[in-house]
Amino acid sequence: MYNFNNYGPLTNWTSLFFLPLLVPALIWSFVWKGLALYRSARNGQKGWFILLLVVNTVGILEIIYLLFFSKTKEKK
């Protein structure tokens, strides 16, 4: 029978090593995703909104969208 309490050689030290890297990556991703989702919703770009919501690229797709594909509304 398999022991589910033993995950092999990658147990305690990896979680302690990757946790400081994971938290900033999550914050980075949430900030860019929030900005991109807000801009796509305000511009009525439903396709971009769904794509940005579903695909997780750690901010890369969101930055590309914000720089090249989002329309900025002009103030009157």
PyMOL Python script that loads the backbone (N, CA, C, O; Angstrom):
from pymol import cmd

cmd.read_pdbstr("""\
ATOM      1  N   MET A   1       0.841  -1.173   0.000  1.00  0.00           N
ATOM      2  CA  MET A   1       0.000   0.000   0.000  1.00  0.00           C
ATOM      3  C   MET A   1       0.890   1.241   0.000  1.00  0.00           C
ATOM      4  O   MET A   1       1.950   1.249   0.626  1.00  0.00           O
ATOM      5  N   TYR A   2       0.460   2.282  -0.698  1.00  0.00           N
ATOM      6  CA  TYR A   2       1.240   3.508  -0.830  1.00  0.00           C
ATOM      7  C   TYR A   2       1.023   4.422   0.374  1.00  0.00           C
ATOM      8  O   TYR A   2      -0.107   4.601   0.827  1.00  0.00           O
ATOM      9  N   ASN A   3       2.088   4.989   0.880  1.00  0.00           N
ATOM     10  CA  ASN A   3       2.017   5.910   2.009  1.00  0.00           C
ATOM     11  C   ASN A   3       1.873   7.335   1.472  1.00  0.00           C
ATOM     12  O   ASN A   3       2.818   7.866   0.888  1.00  0.00           O
ATOM     13  N   PHE A   4       0.729   7.953   1.656  1.00  0.00           N
ATOM     14  CA  PHE A   4       0.478   9.289   1.135  1.00  0.00           C
ATOM     15  C   PHE A   4       1.108  10.399   1.977  1.00  0.00           C
ATOM     16  O   PHE A   4       1.089  11.560   1.570  1.00  0.00           O
ATOM     17  N   ASN A   5       1.660  10.067   3.131  1.00  0.00           N
ATOM     18  CA  ASN A   5       2.318  11.070   3.961  1.00  0.00           C
ATOM     19  C   ASN A   5       3.747  11.345   3.513  1.00  0.00           C
ATOM     20  O   ASN A   5       4.345  12.329   3.947  1.00  0.00           O
ATOM     21  N   ASN A   6       4.304  10.500   2.656  1.00  0.00           N
ATOM     22  CA  ASN A   6       5.666  10.682   2.183  1.00  0.00           C
ATOM     23  C   ASN A   6       5.630  11.114   0.719  1.00  0.00           C
ATOM     24  O   ASN A   6       5.221  10.342  -0.148  1.00  0.00           O
ATOM     25  N   TYR A   7       6.052  12.331   0.447  1.00  0.00           N
ATOM     26  CA  TYR A   7       6.024  12.863  -0.909  1.00  0.00           C
ATOM     27  C   TYR A   7       7.357  12.704  -1.616  1.00  0.00           C
ATOM     28  O   TYR A   7       7.525  13.243  -2.710  1.00  0.00           O
ATOM     29  N   GLY A   8       8.288  12.005  -1.053  1.00  0.00           N
ATOM     30  CA  GLY A   8       9.577  11.783  -1.687  1.00  0.00           C
ATOM     31  C   GLY A   8      10.595  12.814  -1.246  1.00  0.00           C
ATOM     32  O   GLY A   8      10.446  13.429  -0.190  1.00  0.00           O
ATOM     33  N   PRO A   9      11.645  13.008  -2.064  1.00  0.00           N
ATOM     34  CA  PRO A   9      12.733  13.901  -1.655  1.00  0.00           C
ATOM     35  C   PRO A   9      12.340  15.378  -1.632  1.00  0.00           C
ATOM     36  O   PRO A   9      13.025  16.183  -1.001  1.00  0.00           O
ATOM     37  N   LEU A  10      11.260  15.746  -2.302  1.00  0.00           N
ATOM     38  CA  LEU A  10      10.859  17.149  -2.358  1.00  0.00           C
ATOM     39  C   LEU A  10       9.790  17.434  -1.311  1.00  0.00           C
ATOM     40  O   LEU A  10       8.609  17.525  -1.643  1.00  0.00           O
ATOM     41  N   THR A  11      10.181  17.572  -0.079  1.00  0.00           N
ATOM     42  CA  THR A  11       9.187  17.782   0.977  1.00  0.00           C
ATOM     43  C   THR A  11       9.369  19.133   1.650  1.00  0.00           C
ATOM     44  O   THR A  11       8.929  20.147   1.109  1.00  0.00           O
ATOM     45  N   ASN A  12       9.992  19.174   2.793  1.00  0.00           N
ATOM     46  CA  ASN A  12      10.008  20.371   3.628  1.00  0.00           C
ATOM     47  C   ASN A  12      10.896  21.492   3.095  1.00  0.00           C
ATOM     48  O   ASN A  12      10.474  22.648   3.086  1.00  0.00           O
ATOM     49  N   TRP A  13      12.107  21.184   2.652  1.00  0.00           N
ATOM     50  CA  TRP A  13      13.029  22.240   2.263  1.00  0.00           C
ATOM     51  C   TRP A  13      12.572  22.966   1.007  1.00  0.00           C
ATOM     52  O   TRP A  13      12.848  24.155   0.852  1.00  0.00           O
ATOM     53  N   THR A  14      11.877  22.273   0.104  1.00  0.00           N
ATOM     54  CA  THR A  14      11.430  22.957  -1.116  1.00  0.00           C
ATOM     55  C   THR A  14      10.306  23.933  -0.818  1.00  0.00           C
ATOM     56  O   THR A  14      10.247  25.017  -1.400  1.00  0.00           O
ATOM     57  N   SER A  15       9.418  23.555   0.081  1.00  0.00           N
ATOM     58  CA  SER A  15       8.337  24.485   0.408  1.00  0.00           C
ATOM     59  C   SER A  15       8.884  25.718   1.120  1.00  0.00           C
ATOM     60  O   SER A  15       8.371  26.819   0.924  1.00  0.00           O
ATOM     61  N   LEU A  16       9.900  25.553   1.929  1.00  0.00           N
ATOM     62  CA  LEU A  16      10.515  26.701   2.590  1.00  0.00           C
ATOM     63  C   LEU A  16      11.311  27.557   1.610  1.00  0.00           C
ATOM     64  O   LEU A  16      11.416  28.770   1.793  1.00  0.00           O
ATOM     65  N   PHE A  17      11.867  26.942   0.579  1.00  0.00           N
ATOM     66  CA  PHE A  17      12.644  27.674  -0.410  1.00  0.00           C
ATOM     67  C   PHE A  17      11.750  28.437  -1.379  1.00  0.00           C
ATOM     68  O   PHE A  17      12.041  29.586  -1.712  1.00  0.00           O
ATOM     69  N   PHE A  18      10.656  27.807  -1.840  1.00  0.00           N
ATOM     70  CA  PHE A  18       9.820  28.414  -2.864  1.00  0.00           C
ATOM     71  C   PHE A  18       8.768  29.370  -2.316  1.00  0.00           C
ATOM     72  O   PHE A  18       8.228  30.166  -3.083  1.00  0.00           O
ATOM     73  N   LEU A  19       8.460  29.327  -1.051  1.00  0.00           N
ATOM     74  CA  LEU A  19       7.451  30.214  -0.484  1.00  0.00           C
ATOM     75  C   LEU A  19       7.818  31.690  -0.628  1.00  0.00           C
ATOM     76  O   LEU A  19       6.950  32.478  -1.004  1.00  0.00           O
ATOM     77  N   PRO A  20       9.056  32.109  -0.349  1.00  0.00           N
ATOM     78  CA  PRO A  20       9.398  33.523  -0.568  1.00  0.00           C
ATOM     79  C   PRO A  20       9.356  33.929  -2.039  1.00  0.00           C
ATOM     80  O   PRO A  20       9.214  35.115  -2.336  1.00  0.00           O
ATOM     81  N   LEU A  21       9.473  32.994  -2.953  1.00  0.00           N
ATOM     82  CA  LEU A  21       9.366  33.306  -4.375  1.00  0.00           C
ATOM     83  C   LEU A  21       7.914  33.322  -4.840  1.00  0.00           C
ATOM     84  O   LEU A  21       7.558  34.054  -5.764  1.00  0.00           O
ATOM     85  N   LEU A  22       7.091  32.521  -4.204  1.00  0.00           N
ATOM     86  CA  LEU A  22       5.703  32.387  -4.619  1.00  0.00           C
ATOM     87  C   LEU A  22       4.862  33.605  -4.239  1.00  0.00           C
ATOM     88  O   LEU A  22       4.033  34.051  -5.032  1.00  0.00           O
ATOM     89  N   VAL A  23       5.058  34.134  -3.068  1.00  0.00           N
ATOM     90  CA  VAL A  23       4.241  35.258  -2.596  1.00  0.00           C
ATOM     91  C   VAL A  23       4.421  36.499  -3.483  1.00  0.00           C
ATOM     92  O   VAL A  23       3.414  37.066  -3.906  1.00  0.00           O
ATOM     93  N   PRO A  24       5.644  36.950  -3.788  1.00  0.00           N
ATOM     94  CA  PRO A  24       5.776  38.097  -4.698  1.00  0.00           C
ATOM     95  C   PRO A  24       5.245  37.809  -6.103  1.00  0.00           C
ATOM     96  O   PRO A  24       4.707  38.707  -6.751  1.00  0.00           O
ATOM     97  N   ALA A  25       5.386  36.566  -6.584  1.00  0.00           N
ATOM     98  CA  ALA A  25       4.858  36.225  -7.900  1.00  0.00           C
ATOM     99  C   ALA A  25       3.333  36.306  -7.919  1.00  0.00           C
ATOM    100  O   ALA A  25       2.749  36.755  -8.905  1.00  0.00           O
ATOM    101  N   LEU A  26       2.692  35.878  -6.847  1.00  0.00           N
ATOM    102  CA  LEU A  26       1.230  35.978  -6.766  1.00  0.00           C
ATOM    103  C   LEU A  26       0.770  37.431  -6.713  1.00  0.00           C
ATOM    104  O   LEU A  26      -0.195  37.808  -7.378  1.00  0.00           O
ATOM    105  N   ILE A  27       1.459  38.239  -5.926  1.00  0.00           N
ATOM    106  CA  ILE A  27       1.098  39.660  -5.838  1.00  0.00           C
ATOM    107  C   ILE A  27       1.282  40.332  -7.193  1.00  0.00           C
ATOM    108  O   ILE A  27       0.415  41.083  -7.638  1.00  0.00           O
ATOM    109  N   TRP A  28       2.422  40.062  -7.860  1.00  0.00           N
ATOM    110  CA  TRP A  28       2.701  40.611  -9.186  1.00  0.00           C
ATOM    111  C   TRP A  28       1.590  40.225 -10.165  1.00  0.00           C
ATOM    112  O   TRP A  28       1.092  41.070 -10.909  1.00  0.00           O
ATOM    113  N   SER A  29       1.210  38.965 -10.162  1.00  0.00           N
ATOM    114  CA  SER A  29       0.197  38.469 -11.083  1.00  0.00           C
ATOM    115  C   SER A  29      -1.165  39.094 -10.810  1.00  0.00           C
ATOM    116  O   SER A  29      -1.862  39.487 -11.745  1.00  0.00           O
ATOM    117  N   PHE A  30      -1.554  39.190  -9.535  1.00  0.00           N
ATOM    118  CA  PHE A  30      -2.857  39.766  -9.186  1.00  0.00           C
ATOM    119  C   PHE A  30      -2.950  41.237  -9.570  1.00  0.00           C
ATOM    120  O   PHE A  30      -3.997  41.685 -10.037  1.00  0.00           O
ATOM    121  N   VAL A  31      -1.883  41.989  -9.384  1.00  0.00           N
ATOM    122  CA  VAL A  31      -1.905  43.419  -9.722  1.00  0.00           C
ATOM    123  C   VAL A  31      -2.107  43.606 -11.223  1.00  0.00           C
ATOM    124  O   VAL A  31      -2.979  44.369 -11.640  1.00  0.00           O
ATOM    125  N   TRP A  32      -1.304  42.913 -12.040  1.00  0.00           N
ATOM    126  CA  TRP A  32      -1.427  43.071 -13.489  1.00  0.00           C
ATOM    127  C   TRP A  32      -2.745  42.523 -14.004  1.00  0.00           C
ATOM    128  O   TRP A  32      -3.350  43.112 -14.899  1.00  0.00           O
ATOM    129  N   LYS A  33      -3.204  41.397 -13.449  1.00  0.00           N
ATOM    130  CA  LYS A  33      -4.477  40.832 -13.884  1.00  0.00           C
ATOM    131  C   LYS A  33      -5.629  41.780 -13.535  1.00  0.00           C
ATOM    132  O   LYS A  33      -6.545  41.967 -14.336  1.00  0.00           O
ATOM    133  N   GLY A  34      -5.582  42.367 -12.360  1.00  0.00           N
ATOM    134  CA  GLY A  34      -6.627  43.313 -11.976  1.00  0.00           C
ATOM    135  C   GLY A  34      -6.660  44.529 -12.877  1.00  0.00           C
ATOM    136  O   GLY A  34      -7.738  44.959 -13.289  1.00  0.00           O
ATOM    137  N   LEU A  35      -5.502  45.094 -13.194  1.00  0.00           N
ATOM    138  CA  LEU A  35      -5.447  46.255 -14.091  1.00  0.00           C
ATOM    139  C   LEU A  35      -5.968  45.909 -15.484  1.00  0.00           C
ATOM    140  O   LEU A  35      -6.745  46.665 -16.068  1.00  0.00           O
ATOM    141  N   ALA A  36      -5.539  44.770 -16.008  1.00  0.00           N
ATOM    142  CA  ALA A  36      -5.964  44.378 -17.345  1.00  0.00           C
ATOM    143  C   ALA A  36      -7.454  44.043 -17.391  1.00  0.00           C
ATOM    144  O   ALA A  36      -8.142  44.424 -18.338  1.00  0.00           O
ATOM    145  N   LEU A  37      -7.955  43.342 -16.388  1.00  0.00           N
ATOM    146  CA  LEU A  37      -9.382  43.027 -16.359  1.00  0.00           C
ATOM    147  C   LEU A  37     -10.226  44.286 -16.231  1.00  0.00           C
ATOM    148  O   LEU A  37     -11.269  44.401 -16.874  1.00  0.00           O
ATOM    149  N   TYR A  38      -9.789  45.222 -15.416  1.00  0.00           N
ATOM    150  CA  TYR A  38     -10.513  46.482 -15.262  1.00  0.00           C
ATOM    151  C   TYR A  38     -10.567  47.248 -16.591  1.00  0.00           C
ATOM    152  O   TYR A  38     -11.622  47.740 -16.994  1.00  0.00           O
ATOM    153  N   ARG A  39      -9.414  47.341 -17.263  1.00  0.00           N
ATOM    154  CA  ARG A  39      -9.359  48.090 -18.523  1.00  0.00           C
ATOM    155  C   ARG A  39     -10.190  47.408 -19.602  1.00  0.00           C
ATOM    156  O   ARG A  39     -10.887  48.087 -20.355  1.00  0.00           O
ATOM    157  N   SER A  40     -10.133  46.082 -19.697  1.00  0.00           N
ATOM    158  CA  SER A  40     -10.910  45.393 -20.726  1.00  0.00           C
ATOM    159  C   SER A  40     -12.412  45.490 -20.445  1.00  0.00           C
ATOM    160  O   SER A  40     -13.208  45.577 -21.380  1.00  0.00           O
ATOM    161  N   ALA A  41     -12.804  45.475 -19.180  1.00  0.00           N
ATOM    162  CA  ALA A  41     -14.221  45.622 -18.849  1.00  0.00           C
ATOM    163  C   ALA A  41     -14.709  47.037 -19.155  1.00  0.00           C
ATOM    164  O   ALA A  41     -15.807  47.217 -19.681  1.00  0.00           O
ATOM    165  N   ARG A  42     -13.899  48.034 -18.827  1.00  0.00           N
ATOM    166  CA  ARG A  42     -14.289  49.428 -19.102  1.00  0.00           C
ATOM    167  C   ARG A  42     -14.390  49.711 -20.601  1.00  0.00           C
ATOM    168  O   ARG A  42     -15.200  50.534 -21.028  1.00  0.00           O
ATOM    169  N   ASN A  43     -13.561  49.023 -21.399  1.00  0.00           N
ATOM    170  CA  ASN A  43     -13.584  49.224 -22.847  1.00  0.00           C
ATOM    171  C   ASN A  43     -14.574  48.313 -23.558  1.00  0.00           C
ATOM    172  O   ASN A  43     -14.723  48.410 -24.776  1.00  0.00           O
ATOM    173  N   GLY A  44     -15.251  47.438 -22.836  1.00  0.00           N
ATOM    174  CA  GLY A  44     -16.245  46.551 -23.428  1.00  0.00           C
ATOM    175  C   GLY A  44     -15.642  45.466 -24.296  1.00  0.00           C
ATOM    176  O   GLY A  44     -16.300  44.995 -25.224  1.00  0.00           O
ATOM    177  N   GLN A  45     -14.418  45.054 -24.028  1.00  0.00           N
ATOM    178  CA  GLN A  45     -13.748  44.019 -24.804  1.00  0.00           C
ATOM    179  C   GLN A  45     -13.950  42.668 -24.117  1.00  0.00           C
ATOM    180  O   GLN A  45     -13.103  42.209 -23.350  1.00  0.00           O
ATOM    181  N   LYS A  46     -15.097  42.043 -24.412  1.00  0.00           N
ATOM    182  CA  LYS A  46     -15.468  40.800 -23.730  1.00  0.00           C
ATOM    183  C   LYS A  46     -14.503  39.656 -24.025  1.00  0.00           C
ATOM    184  O   LYS A  46     -14.191  38.864 -23.135  1.00  0.00           O
ATOM    185  N   GLY A  47     -14.030  39.565 -25.263  1.00  0.00           N
ATOM    186  CA  GLY A  47     -13.100  38.501 -25.618  1.00  0.00           C
ATOM    187  C   GLY A  47     -11.804  38.589 -24.832  1.00  0.00           C
ATOM    188  O   GLY A  47     -11.309  37.585 -24.320  1.00  0.00           O
ATOM    189  N   TRP A  48     -11.257  39.791 -24.739  1.00  0.00           N
ATOM    190  CA  TRP A  48     -10.041  39.990 -23.958  1.00  0.00           C
ATOM    191  C   TRP A  48     -10.292  39.720 -22.481  1.00  0.00           C
ATOM    192  O   TRP A  48      -9.445  39.137 -21.804  1.00  0.00           O
ATOM    193  N   PHE A  49     -11.444  40.138 -21.978  1.00  0.00           N
ATOM    194  CA  PHE A  49     -11.763  39.917 -20.569  1.00  0.00           C
ATOM    195  C   PHE A  49     -11.761  38.426 -20.236  1.00  0.00           C
ATOM    196  O   PHE A  49     -11.167  38.009 -19.241  1.00  0.00           O
ATOM    197  N   ILE A  50     -12.425  37.626 -21.067  1.00  0.00           N
ATOM    198  CA  ILE A  50     -12.497  36.189 -20.829  1.00  0.00           C
ATOM    199  C   ILE A  50     -11.112  35.562 -20.949  1.00  0.00           C
ATOM    200  O   ILE A  50     -10.736  34.729 -20.124  1.00  0.00           O
ATOM    201  N   LEU A  51     -10.348  35.955 -21.972  1.00  0.00           N
ATOM    202  CA  LEU A  51      -9.005  35.412 -22.157  1.00  0.00           C
ATOM    203  C   LEU A  51      -8.109  35.743 -20.969  1.00  0.00           C
ATOM    204  O   LEU A  51      -7.393  34.877 -20.466  1.00  0.00           O
ATOM    205  N   LEU A  52      -8.146  36.984 -20.527  1.00  0.00           N
ATOM    206  CA  LEU A  52      -7.318  37.392 -19.394  1.00  0.00           C
ATOM    207  C   LEU A  52      -7.755  36.717 -18.094  1.00  0.00           C
ATOM    208  O   LEU A  52      -6.929  36.440 -17.225  1.00  0.00           O
ATOM    209  N   LEU A  53      -9.037  36.460 -17.970  1.00  0.00           N
ATOM    210  CA  LEU A  53      -9.547  35.810 -16.764  1.00  0.00           C
ATOM    211  C   LEU A  53      -9.157  34.337 -16.693  1.00  0.00           C
ATOM    212  O   LEU A  53      -8.864  33.821 -15.615  1.00  0.00           O
ATOM    213  N   VAL A  54      -9.153  33.667 -17.830  1.00  0.00           N
ATOM    214  CA  VAL A  54      -8.920  32.224 -17.856  1.00  0.00           C
ATOM    215  C   VAL A  54      -7.434  31.879 -17.915  1.00  0.00           C
ATOM    216  O   VAL A  54      -6.985  30.967 -17.220  1.00  0.00           O
ATOM    217  N   VAL A  55      -6.669  32.595 -18.732  1.00  0.00           N
ATOM    218  CA  VAL A  55      -5.267  32.244 -18.954  1.00  0.00           C
ATOM    219  C   VAL A  55      -4.399  32.929 -17.907  1.00  0.00           C
ATOM    220  O   VAL A  55      -4.492  34.140 -17.706  1.00  0.00           O
ATOM    221  N   ASN A  56      -3.558  32.149 -17.244  1.00  0.00           N
ATOM    222  CA  ASN A  56      -2.662  32.692 -16.231  1.00  0.00           C
ATOM    223  C   ASN A  56      -1.236  32.644 -16.754  1.00  0.00           C
ATOM    224  O   ASN A  56      -0.675  31.562 -16.927  1.00  0.00           O
ATOM    225  N   THR A  57      -0.642  33.815 -17.010  1.00  0.00           N
ATOM    226  CA  THR A  57       0.713  33.887 -17.549  1.00  0.00           C
ATOM    227  C   THR A  57       1.627  34.710 -16.652  1.00  0.00           C
ATOM    228  O   THR A  57       2.624  35.249 -17.131  1.00  0.00           O
ATOM    229  N   VAL A  58       1.322  34.820 -15.392  1.00  0.00           N
ATOM    230  CA  VAL A  58       2.109  35.571 -14.400  1.00  0.00           C
ATOM    231  C   VAL A  58       2.337  37.007 -14.868  1.00  0.00           C
ATOM    232  O   VAL A  58       3.419  37.564 -14.685  1.00  0.00           O
ATOM    233  N   GLY A  59       1.327  37.590 -15.463  1.00  0.00           N
ATOM    234  CA  GLY A  59       1.377  38.996 -15.821  1.00  0.00           C
ATOM    235  C   GLY A  59       1.856  39.298 -17.219  1.00  0.00           C
ATOM    236  O   GLY A  59       1.737  40.442 -17.658  1.00  0.00           O
ATOM    237  N   ILE A  60       2.391  38.329 -17.944  1.00  0.00           N
ATOM    238  CA  ILE A  60       2.951  38.610 -19.264  1.00  0.00           C
ATOM    239  C   ILE A  60       1.852  38.993 -20.255  1.00  0.00           C
ATOM    240  O   ILE A  60       1.966  40.023 -20.921  1.00  0.00           O
ATOM    241  N   LEU A  61       0.795  38.190 -20.369  1.00  0.00           N
ATOM    242  CA  LEU A  61      -0.298  38.500 -21.286  1.00  0.00           C
ATOM    243  C   LEU A  61      -0.990  39.794 -20.882  1.00  0.00           C
ATOM    244  O   LEU A  61      -1.407  40.566 -21.746  1.00  0.00           O
ATOM    245  N   GLU A  62      -1.116  40.038 -19.595  1.00  0.00           N
ATOM    246  CA  GLU A  62      -1.763  41.242 -19.117  1.00  0.00           C
ATOM    247  C   GLU A  62      -0.968  42.490 -19.506  1.00  0.00           C
ATOM    248  O   GLU A  62      -1.553  43.491 -19.922  1.00  0.00           O
ATOM    249  N   ILE A  63       0.341  42.438 -19.375  1.00  0.00           N
ATOM    250  CA  ILE A  63       1.182  43.578 -19.743  1.00  0.00           C
ATOM    251  C   ILE A  63       1.114  43.822 -21.250  1.00  0.00           C
ATOM    252  O   ILE A  63       1.027  44.970 -21.686  1.00  0.00           O
ATOM    253  N   ILE A  64       1.153  42.754 -22.046  1.00  0.00           N
ATOM    254  CA  ILE A  64       1.043  42.899 -23.504  1.00  0.00           C
ATOM    255  C   ILE A  64      -0.288  43.534 -23.869  1.00  0.00           C
ATOM    256  O   ILE A  64      -0.345  44.422 -24.719  1.00  0.00           O
ATOM    257  N   TYR A  65      -1.364  43.080 -23.225  1.00  0.00           N
ATOM    258  CA  TYR A  65      -2.680  43.670 -23.495  1.00  0.00           C
ATOM    259  C   TYR A  65      -2.698  45.153 -23.151  1.00  0.00           C
ATOM    260  O   TYR A  65      -3.151  45.974 -23.950  1.00  0.00           O
ATOM    261  N   LEU A  66      -2.211  45.495 -21.972  1.00  0.00           N
ATOM    262  CA  LEU A  66      -2.253  46.896 -21.549  1.00  0.00           C
ATOM    263  C   LEU A  66      -1.403  47.792 -22.439  1.00  0.00           C
ATOM    264  O   LEU A  66      -1.779  48.936 -22.696  1.00  0.00           O
ATOM    265  N   LEU A  67      -0.287  47.305 -22.905  1.00  0.00           N
ATOM    266  CA  LEU A  67       0.603  48.141 -23.717  1.00  0.00           C
ATOM    267  C   LEU A  67       0.156  48.269 -25.168  1.00  0.00           C
ATOM    268  O   LEU A  67       0.290  49.340 -25.759  1.00  0.00           O
ATOM    269  N   PHE A  68      -0.374  47.196 -25.750  1.00  0.00           N
ATOM    270  CA  PHE A  68      -0.593  47.197 -27.194  1.00  0.00           C
ATOM    271  C   PHE A  68      -2.043  47.087 -27.643  1.00  0.00           C
ATOM    272  O   PHE A  68      -2.369  47.574 -28.725  1.00  0.00           O
ATOM    273  N   PHE A  69      -2.920  46.478 -26.874  1.00  0.00           N
ATOM    274  CA  PHE A  69      -4.259  46.178 -27.372  1.00  0.00           C
ATOM    275  C   PHE A  69      -5.391  46.918 -26.677  1.00  0.00           C
ATOM    276  O   PHE A  69      -6.520  46.899 -27.167  1.00  0.00           O
ATOM    277  N   SER A  70      -5.128  47.558 -25.567  1.00  0.00           N
ATOM    278  CA  SER A  70      -6.224  48.242 -24.879  1.00  0.00           C
ATOM    279  C   SER A  70      -6.370  49.650 -25.436  1.00  0.00           C
ATOM    280  O   SER A  70      -5.392  50.349 -25.700  1.00  0.00           O
ATOM    281  N   LYS A  71      -7.598  50.027 -25.598  1.00  0.00           N
ATOM    282  CA  LYS A  71      -7.899  51.382 -26.057  1.00  0.00           C
ATOM    283  C   LYS A  71      -8.011  52.288 -24.837  1.00  0.00           C
ATOM    284  O   LYS A  71      -8.621  51.918 -23.834  1.00  0.00           O
ATOM    285  N   THR A  72      -7.436  53.442 -24.924  1.00  0.00           N
ATOM    286  CA  THR A  72      -7.619  54.419 -23.845  1.00  0.00           C
ATOM    287  C   THR A  72      -8.705  55.385 -24.271  1.00  0.00           C
ATOM    288  O   THR A  72      -8.735  55.837 -25.415  1.00  0.00           O
ATOM    289  N   LYS A  73      -9.577  55.690 -23.363  1.00  0.00           N
ATOM    290  CA  LYS A  73     -10.659  56.617 -23.661  1.00  0.00           C
ATOM    291  C   LYS A  73     -10.153  58.038 -23.531  1.00  0.00           C
ATOM    292  O   LYS A  73      -9.490  58.392 -22.556  1.00  0.00           O
ATOM    293  N   GLU A  74     -10.470  58.840 -24.520  1.00  0.00           N
ATOM    294  CA  GLU A  74     -10.040  60.231 -24.500  1.00  0.00           C
ATOM    295  C   GLU A  74     -11.009  61.059 -23.656  1.00  0.00           C
ATOM    296  O   GLU A  74     -12.224  60.867 -23.706  1.00  0.00           O
ATOM    297  N   LYS A  75     -10.445  61.980 -22.884  1.00  0.00           N
ATOM    298  CA  LYS A  75     -11.275  62.878 -22.091  1.00  0.00           C
ATOM    299  C   LYS A  75     -11.715  64.037 -22.963  1.00  0.00           C
ATOM    300  O   LYS A  75     -10.951  64.526 -23.796  1.00  0.00           O
ATOM    301  N   LYS A  76     -12.953  64.476 -22.766  1.00  0.00           N
ATOM    302  CA  LYS A  76     -13.470  65.613 -23.547  1.00  0.00           C
ATOM    303  C   LYS A  76     -13.230  66.916 -22.832  1.00  0.00           C
ATOM    304  O   LYS A  76     -13.598  67.976 -23.339  1.00  0.00           O
TER     305      LYS A  76
END
""", "prot")
cmd.dss("prot")
cmd.show_as("cartoon", "prot")
cmd.util.cbc("prot")
cmd.orient("prot")
